[in-house]
Amino acid sequence: MGAVGLGCMPMSWGYSASQQHGDRSVRTVHAALDAGVRLLDTADMYGPFTNELLVGRALKGRRSEAFLSTKCGLLVGDQHIVANGRPGYVRRACDASLRRLQTDVIDLYQLHRADPEVPVEETWGAMAELVTAGKVRSLGLCAVGARAPRRSGAGPHAGTIRQLERIQQVFPVSAVEAELSVWSPEALEELLPWCAARGVGVLAAMPLGSGYLTGTLKPGQGFEPEDLRARHPRFTAEMMAANQPVVAGLRRIAQRRGASVAQVALAWVLRQGPHVVAVPGAKQEKWAVENARAAEVELDEADLAEIAGLPRARGSWD
């Protein structure tokens, strides 16, 4: 079975700003490490830059305990995000991330998004040079969203697989980060089998459905304006209410297993293969520790069948 990591993004970007506190976030990282978590995931665009600074601060004196993943390739403007895959930019971005993270080497350096103006092979070649230079130990790719426009008849991750097949010719891919959860299982169709067949790891992003699969969110509760969920089509009051049967099913299993709803959702992700690492975000110590203990929750075939039989999650795009 796979392992549980820690997504650091919510600590300083993307979610409720009123709940973001630097000192508490440092304690959360430390609690996760104490609970056996090893993979910490961040990116230069989170903040931008503030999340890497936070992680660097948290790892002072504890760098050897963590497998550190960060990303490059996206620039954040006032009202937009653009891709930049130019080789020169990649090199500068890596050096800047190393400074902010207060480390000599990044364990996993990921391309956040391919630049449509630059052949992905050129971007990947520049990233491979960073491995040769000893600044990076391995390379990863973030998957194109499963709901992004795609060719007629193509699978949800066909675009990502095409990119992977191209960059594998330049330098080996060690990991792919893609959304994977009970309510977003699209990566199971082609992406996970592709990775498993080639010994490529999978970082399961948003394994708790951006908090919905914890069972702690209520329909119509509202979100702070800068919270990404305030504009997400699955977090309207109508869709949150419509998807309550998904949470109810997880809660039934959690009660039988003596676990939390979140732990069952994470345990399902971990059952998808030994090459899968679930990367839930957390802002508080108690959630980071609870998530880490999801690796101890054993789901049997009856549990998995019950989850497979839950209603398909809905969003306003459906």
Secondary structure, 3 states (H helix, E strand, C coil): CCEECEECHHHCCCCCHHHCCHHHHHHHHHHHHHCCCCEEECCCCCCCCHHHHHHHHHCCCCHHHCEEEEEECEEECCCCEEECCCHHHHHHHHHHHHHHHCCCCECEEEECCCCCCCCHHHHHHHHHHHHHCCCECCEEEECCCCCCCCCCCCCCCHHHHHHHHHHCCCCCCCEEEEECECCECHHHCCHHHHHHHHCCEEEEECCCHHHHHHCCCCCCCCCCCCCHHHHCCCCCHHHHHHCHHHHHHHHHHHHHHCCCHHHHHHHHHHCCCCCEEEECECCCHHHHHHHHHHHHCCCCHHHHHHHHCCCCCCCCCC
